[in-house]
């Protein structure tokens, strides 16, 4: 497939074409694969999974999230009502 063709189409995370989601941007960061409402749901789900976990452990996990995608770490921290120390916020 020619590289020009990739600019008009979108690949899913598994490499399959996804013409139904033209809003998806092809970048290395995970949250670019979702629309804003899907991102918020992802943040809320991650936060719900960490409910009741001591803040020290949550902050360590936010460091890992921040390394993968700073926006993901920020979104999860916000959903938890915490400051993302990994980002210096």
N, C-alpha and C positions, 0 to 999 in steps of 0.2 A: 504494500500500500504506500502511496506517495505521501510525503509529509504535508503537502497542500490539502489532501483529503482530511487529515486530522484536524485542521483548523475549522472545518465546517461540521464536524461531528464530535461526539463526546464519548469517551470510554468510561465505563464503570470501574470501580476499584479492582475488579477481577479481569479487566481488560476487554470486556464485551461492549459492543456499541450500545449506546443508550440515547436514541433520538427523542425520547419522551422528556428528557431533562436538559434542555438547551442552556439552562441557567448555570449548570455545573461548570466550574473552571478547572482546567487541568493544571494543578500545581502539586507540590510535594506535601502540603499540609492537609491533614485529615479533615478539618472542618470545612474546607472548600468544597467538599463533596455533598454538602447539605444546604438546603434553603434555610433562611433565618429561623423559621418556626421549627424545623427539624433540629437545628443546632440547639435551640432552647430546650427541646424535649431531651436531647442527648445530655445536656448539662444537668437537667433536673433528674434524669435517671441515674447518672453517675453520683450525684449528690445524695439521692435517696439510698443508693447502695452503701454509702459511707455514713449514713445516719447512725449516731451512737458510737462512732469510732473516735478515740481520743484525738484532740486537735493536733498534737505533736505528730501522730501518724498520718493524719490527713495532710499536714503541711509537707511531710516527706513525699507523699504521693503527688502533691501538686508540683513538686520539683520535677518529678518524672514527666508529668503532663506538660509542664512548661518546656522541657527539653524537646518534646515531640511537637508541640504546637502551643505557643504562649497564649493564643486566644482561647484554646480549649481549657487551659489551666485557669485563666481569668473567668471564663464562663462557669466552670464548676465551683470555683471559690465564691463567686457572686451568688450562685444557687444555694450554697451552704451558708451564706451570710458571713463569710470570712474574708480577710484580706489575704491576697496571694503573696506571701512573703518571698516566694521564688522570683517574683517580678519586681521586688522592692516596693510594693504598694502597701 
